[in-house]
Amino acid sequence: MVEVKADALRAAVSRFSSARVLVIGDIIVDQFIWGSVSRISPEAPVPVVNVTQENLLLGGAANVLRNLYSLGAQATLCGVVGDDTMGEKLLDLLRQLHSPVNGVFKVADRPTMVKTRVVAQGQQVVRYDRERTEAFSSELTEQIGAFIESCLPDHDIVVVSDYAKGMVSPLLMESLKQHVKEKNIPFIVDPKPENSSCYVGATLITPNNHEAEIMSGIKIVDDESLCKAGGKILKDLSGVAILVTRGEAGMALLGNDGSYVLIPTVAREVYDVTGAGDTVCAALALGIAVGLSYYEAAVLANFAAGIVVGKVGTAAATAEELLGVIR
C-alpha cells in the first residue's frame, strides 16, 4: 500500500477552487418534512407526525453539484426538470449557488422528480416519490448532447450521476464518450446496474457493494469475492478503475492492472447514509481533477463520506470540515 500523506490531501483541498466539473445525470428535488411523533393514529397503526418544518434540497445529480460547491469548486449541471413549480424551485436553488442553469432543460411532458421524506425524532418515517422514468426523446437527447459538447472544453472532469430515471441512455453516453476521448477528459460514473452497458470505457466507476454484486453476478462475501467481482466489472466495461463503497466496511479500490487496496471507514457515527454516494463522487472527482492519484482521491472521498453520514438528511461536506478530519 502506498502511503498517503495528510499534507498532500490538505494541499489538494486547497486547490479545489481551481477545478471545474461537469455533472450529468438525473436531477431530483429532495423534500424533507420534519416533525415529531407523540401518538399512533386511531385510523390505522401508523404514527401521527406533527409537522414543524419543511425544506427543499438539491438531490440526485444536483446533490453531486451541491457537494462540489460546498467543497469550494465550480461546477455545471446538465439534466432535465419539468416545466412546473418544483422545477422552478430547483432552478432557484441552483441560482443561490451561483451555478449555471443553461444545462438544465425544462420539458412539459414529465414532472420534476421529487423524493419526499418524512422525518420524526431524527428517523425517517416514510418516503414517497413522484417521478417518470421512461427514456427521453431522441430530439431532447440530441439537444443535451450538443450542450455537453459545447461546454466540455471548459471543464476538467465529468461526473455521470445515474439514478436510472431516464437521463442516461446508450445514445447520450456514446456521444459523451466520443467527446471526452477527443478532449482527453476523465469521466467518473456513479452507476445503476440496469444501465451497465452504457458505462463501457469509463475512467472510474463507483458502485456500492450491492450494485457491484448485481453488475458482476458475483455474491460478495469476502475480499476474494470482492476482487473477483471488481475485476469482472472492469473487464466487462473496459474501465480503468473501480471504487466499491461498502458502508461500515469502508471502500475498496481496484485497478485494471490487478491492484487492490482496502480503505477502512473513518465515520465515527452513522446517522443517515442519504446522499453519501454523491459526496464520494464529488470528492473523488475533485481529487483527480487537482492531480491526486486514484488511491489518494479515494482516501479523500472516504474522509468526505465519513462527514456526511454523521448528518441527518441529504447532506454535504465542506472544505473546512474535510480539512478538519484529514489525519
C-alpha positions as CSV (number, residue, x, y, z in Angstrom):
1,M,0.0,0.0,0.0
2,V,1.3,3.4,-1.0
3,E,1.4,5.9,1.9
4,V,-0.9,8.8,1.7
5,K,0.4,11.9,3.4
6,A,-2.1,14.2,5.1
7,D,-0.3,17.3,3.9
8,A,-0.8,16.2,0.3
9,L,-4.5,15.7,0.8
10,R,-4.8,19.1,2.6
11,A,-2.9,20.8,-0.3
12,A,-5.3,19.1,-2.8
13,V,-8.3,20.5,-0.9
14,S,-6.8,24.0,-1.1
15,R,-6.7,23.6,-4.9
16,F,-10.4,22.6,-5.3
17,S,-11.3,26.2,-6.2
18,S,-9.4,25.8,-9.4
19,A,-11.4,22.7,-10.5
20,R,-14.3,22.8,-13.0
21,V,-16.6,19.8,-13.0
22,L,-19.4,18.9,-15.4
23,V,-22.2,16.9,-13.7
24,I,-24.5,14.9,-16.0
25,G,-27.4,12.9,-14.6
26,D,-30.9,12.6,-13.1
27,I,-32.0,15.8,-11.3
28,I,-34.1,15.3,-8.2
29,V,-35.7,17.6,-5.6
30,D,-35.2,16.2,-2.1
31,Q,-38.1,17.4,0.0
32,F,-37.9,16.9,3.8
33,I,-40.8,17.2,6.1
34,W,-39.7,17.4,9.7
35,G,-41.8,16.8,12.8
36,S,-42.4,14.9,16.0
37,V,-44.5,11.8,16.9
38,S,-46.4,11.5,20.1
39,R,-49.2,9.1,19.3
40,I,-50.4,6.4,16.9
41,S,-53.3,7.2,14.6
42,P,-56.7,5.8,15.7
43,E,-57.5,5.3,12.0
44,A,-54.6,2.9,11.2
45,P,-51.5,1.6,13.1
46,V,-49.3,4.4,11.8
47,P,-47.6,7.3,13.6
48,V,-49.1,10.7,13.5
49,V,-46.4,13.3,12.6
50,N,-46.8,16.8,13.9
51,V,-45.1,18.8,11.1
52,T,-42.8,21.6,12.3
53,Q,-40.6,22.3,9.3
54,E,-40.3,21.7,5.6
55,N,-37.4,22.3,3.2
56,L,-36.2,21.5,-0.3
57,L,-32.7,20.4,-1.2
58,L,-30.9,19.6,-4.4
59,G,-31.0,15.8,-4.9
60,G,-29.7,13.2,-7.4
61,A,-27.1,14.6,-9.8
62,A,-27.9,18.1,-8.4
63,N,-26.7,16.9,-5.0
64,V,-23.3,16.0,-6.5
65,L,-23.2,19.6,-7.8
66,R,-24.2,20.9,-4.3
67,N,-21.3,18.9,-2.8
68,L,-18.9,20.3,-5.3
69,Y,-19.8,23.8,-4.5
70,S,-19.7,23.0,-0.8
71,L,-16.1,21.8,-1.2
72,G,-15.2,25.0,-2.9
73,A,-15.2,24.1,-6.6
74,Q,-17.1,25.3,-9.6
75,A,-19.5,23.0,-11.5
76,T,-22.1,22.9,-14.2
77,L,-25.2,20.7,-14.1
78,C,-26.7,19.0,-17.1
79,G,-30.1,17.3,-16.8
80,V,-33.9,17.7,-17.1
81,V,-36.6,19.1,-14.9
82,G,-40.3,19.5,-15.6
83,D,-41.9,22.8,-16.6
84,D,-43.6,23.1,-13.2
85,T,-43.3,24.8,-9.8
86,M,-40.8,22.3,-8.4
87,G,-38.6,22.7,-11.5
88,E,-38.6,26.5,-10.9
89,K,-37.7,26.0,-7.2
90,L,-34.8,23.7,-8.2
91,L,-33.5,26.4,-10.6
92,D,-33.8,28.9,-7.8
93,L,-31.6,26.6,-5.6
94,L,-29.0,26.4,-8.4
95,R,-29.0,30.2,-8.7
96,Q,-28.4,30.5,-5.0
97,L,-25.2,28.6,-5.5
98,H,-24.4,30.9,-8.5
99,S,-24.3,27.8,-10.6
100,P,-25.1,28.0,-14.4
101,V,-28.6,26.8,-15.3
102,N,-28.3,26.7,-19.1
103,G,-27.6,23.0,-18.9
104,V,-30.9,22.2,-17.2
105,F,-33.6,21.5,-19.8
106,K,-37.2,22.2,-18.9
107,V,-39.7,19.8,-20.5
108,A,-43.5,19.9,-20.4
109,D,-44.3,16.2,-20.8
110,R,-42.8,14.9,-17.5
111,P,-42.8,16.3,-13.9
112,T,-39.8,17.4,-11.9
113,M,-38.7,14.3,-9.9
114,V,-39.4,14.7,-6.1
115,K,-38.4,12.4,-3.3
116,T,-40.4,13.4,-0.2
117,R,-39.1,12.1,3.2
118,V,-41.0,12.5,6.4
119,V,-38.6,12.6,9.4
120,A,-39.6,12.5,13.1
121,Q,-37.3,12.3,16.1
122,G,-34.3,12.1,13.7
123,Q,-35.7,9.0,12.0
124,Q,-37.2,8.6,8.5
125,V,-40.9,7.6,8.9
126,V,-41.8,7.2,5.2
127,R,-40.6,8.3,1.8
128,Y,-42.7,8.8,-1.3
129,D,-41.5,9.5,-4.8
130,R,-43.1,11.4,-7.7
131,E,-41.3,10.6,-11.0
132,R,-41.4,9.3,-14.5
133,T,-38.5,7.2,-15.7
134,E,-39.1,6.4,-19.4
135,A,-36.3,7.3,-21.9
136,F,-36.1,10.9,-23.3
137,S,-37.0,11.6,-26.9
138,S,-34.2,11.5,-29.4
139,E,-34.6,15.2,-30.0
140,L,-34.1,16.1,-26.4
141,T,-31.2,13.7,-26.1
142,E,-29.5,15.4,-29.1
143,Q,-30.0,18.8,-27.5
144,I,-28.4,17.6,-24.3
145,G,-25.6,16.1,-26.3
146,A,-25.0,19.3,-28.1
147,F,-24.8,21.2,-24.8
148,I,-22.3,18.7,-23.4
149,E,-20.1,19.0,-26.5
150,S,-20.1,22.8,-26.3
151,C,-19.2,23.1,-22.6
152,L,-16.7,20.2,-22.2
153,P,-13.6,22.3,-23.1
154,D,-14.3,24.5,-20.0
155,H,-14.2,21.5,-17.6
156,D,-11.5,19.3,-16.1
157,I,-13.6,16.2,-15.4
158,V,-17.1,14.8,-15.9
159,V,-19.3,13.0,-13.4
160,V,-22.2,10.9,-14.6
161,S,-24.7,10.5,-11.7
162,D,-27.1,7.8,-12.8
163,Y,-30.3,7.3,-10.8
164,A,-31.9,5.3,-13.7
165,K,-34.6,7.9,-14.2
166,G,-34.1,8.3,-18.0
167,M,-31.2,10.7,-18.4
168,V,-28.5,8.1,-19.1
169,S,-29.1,6.3,-22.3
170,P,-26.9,4.5,-24.9
171,L,-27.3,7.4,-27.4
172,L,-26.2,10.0,-24.9
173,M,-23.4,8.0,-23.4
174,E,-21.9,7.1,-26.8
175,S,-21.9,10.8,-27.7
176,L,-20.3,11.7,-24.3
177,K,-17.6,9.0,-24.6
178,Q,-16.6,10.2,-28.0
179,H,-16.2,13.8,-26.9
180,V,-14.3,13.1,-23.7
181,K,-12.0,10.8,-25.6
182,E,-11.3,13.5,-28.1
183,K,-10.5,16.1,-25.4
184,N,-8.8,13.6,-23.1
185,I,-11.1,14.4,-20.2
186,P,-11.6,11.7,-17.5
187,F,-15.2,10.7,-16.5
188,I,-16.5,9.1,-13.4
189,V,-19.7,7.1,-13.2
190,D,-21.9,6.6,-10.2
191,P,-23.8,3.6,-11.7
192,K,-27.1,1.8,-11.7
193,P,-26.8,-1.9,-12.7
194,E,-29.6,-1.7,-15.3
195,N,-27.5,0.7,-17.3
196,S,-24.2,-1.1,-17.1
197,S,-23.7,-1.4,-20.8
198,C,-23.7,2.4,-21.1
199,Y,-20.5,2.7,-19.0
200,V,-18.0,1.0,-21.2
201,G,-14.8,3.0,-21.3
202,A,-15.5,4.9,-18.1
203,T,-12.4,6.1,-16.3
204,L,-13.7,5.2,-12.8
205,I,-16.9,3.5,-11.6
206,T,-18.2,3.9,-8.1
207,P,-20.9,1.2,-7.3
208,N,-21.9,0.3,-3.8
209,N,-21.5,-3.3,-2.6
210,H,-24.9,-4.4,-3.7
211,E,-24.6,-2.7,-7.1
212,A,-21.2,-4.4,-7.6
213,E,-22.8,-7.8,-6.9
214,I,-25.6,-7.2,-9.5
215,M,-23.2,-5.8,-12.1
216,S,-20.8,-8.7,-11.7
217,G,-23.2,-11.5,-10.9
218,I,-20.9,-12.5,-8.0
219,K,-22.0,-12.6,-4.4
220,I,-19.5,-10.6,-2.3
221,V,-18.8,-12.3,1.0
222,D,-15.1,-11.7,1.5
223,D,-12.1,-10.0,0.0
224,E,-11.5,-12.7,-2.6
225,S,-15.1,-12.5,-4.0
226,L,-14.8,-8.7,-3.9
227,C,-11.7,-8.8,-6.0
228,K,-13.4,-11.2,-8.5
229,A,-16.5,-9.0,-8.7
230,G,-14.5,-5.8,-9.3
231,G,-12.2,-7.5,-11.8
232,K,-15.1,-8.8,-13.8
233,I,-16.8,-5.4,-13.9
234,L,-13.6,-3.7,-15.1
235,K,-13.2,-6.3,-17.8
236,D,-16.8,-6.1,-18.9
237,L,-16.7,-2.3,-19.1
238,S,-13.1,-1.8,-20.2
239,G,-12.7,0.6,-17.2
240,V,-9.5,1.9,-15.7
241,A,-10.5,1.6,-12.0
242,I,-13.5,0.8,-9.8
243,L,-14.2,2.1,-6.3
244,V,-16.7,-0.1,-4.4
245,T,-18.3,1.7,-1.4
246,R,-19.0,-0.8,1.3
247,G,-20.7,1.1,4.2
248,E,-19.2,0.4,7.6
249,A,-16.6,-1.8,5.8
250,G,-15.2,1.3,4.1
251,M,-14.1,1.2,0.4
252,A,-12.2,-1.0,-2.0
253,L,-10.2,0.4,-4.9
254,L,-9.4,-2.0,-7.8
255,G,-7.4,-1.1,-10.9
256,N,-7.3,-2.8,-14.3
257,D,-3.7,-3.6,-13.6
258,G,-4.7,-6.0,-10.8
259,S,-4.1,-3.6,-8.0
260,Y,-6.4,-3.8,-5.0
261,V,-6.5,-1.8,-1.8
262,L,-9.0,-1.6,1.1
263,I,-9.7,1.8,2.7
264,P,-11.3,1.4,6.1
265,T,-14.1,3.7,7.1
266,V,-13.4,6.8,9.1
267,A,-17.0,7.5,10.1
268,R,-17.4,7.7,13.9
269,E,-21.2,7.7,14.0
270,V,-23.6,6.9,11.2
271,Y,-27.0,8.8,11.4
272,D,-28.0,8.8,7.7
273,V,-26.4,7.5,4.5
274,T,-28.7,9.6,2.3
275,G,-26.6,11.2,-0.4
276,A,-23.3,9.7,0.8
277,G,-22.6,8.3,-2.7
278,D,-23.0,11.8,-4.2
279,T,-20.4,13.1,-1.7
280,V,-18.0,10.3,-2.6
281,C,-18.3,11.1,-6.4
282,A,-17.8,14.8,-5.8
283,A,-14.7,14.5,-3.6
284,L,-13.3,11.8,-5.8
285,A,-13.7,13.9,-9.0
286,L,-12.1,16.9,-7.3
287,G,-9.2,14.9,-6.1
288,I,-8.5,13.6,-9.6
289,A,-9.1,17.0,-11.2
290,V,-6.4,18.6,-9.0
291,G,-3.8,15.9,-9.6
292,L,-4.2,13.2,-7.0
293,S,-3.8,9.6,-7.8
294,Y,-6.9,7.4,-7.8
295,Y,-5.9,6.0,-4.5
296,E,-5.3,9.4,-2.9
297,A,-8.5,10.7,-4.3
298,A,-10.4,7.7,-2.9
299,V,-8.9,8.2,0.6
300,L,-10.0,11.9,0.4
301,A,-13.5,10.8,-0.7
302,N,-13.6,8.4,2.2
303,F,-13.0,11.2,4.6
304,A,-15.8,13.3,3.0
305,A,-18.2,10.3,3.2
306,G,-17.4,10.0,6.9
307,I,-18.6,13.6,7.4
308,V,-21.9,13.3,5.7
309,V,-23.1,10.1,7.2
310,G,-22.9,11.8,10.6
311,K,-25.6,14.2,9.5
312,V,-29.3,13.7,9.1
313,G,-30.8,14.4,5.6
314,T,-29.2,14.9,2.2
315,A,-26.0,16.5,3.5
316,A,-22.8,17.9,2.0
317,A,-19.3,18.2,3.3
318,T,-17.5,21.5,3.4
319,A,-13.8,22.1,2.6
320,E,-13.3,23.3,6.2
321,E,-14.8,20.1,7.6
322,L,-12.7,18.0,5.2
323,L,-9.5,19.8,6.3
324,G,-10.5,19.2,9.9
325,V,-10.8,15.4,9.6
326,I,-7.8,14.6,7.4
327,R,-5.3,12.8,9.5
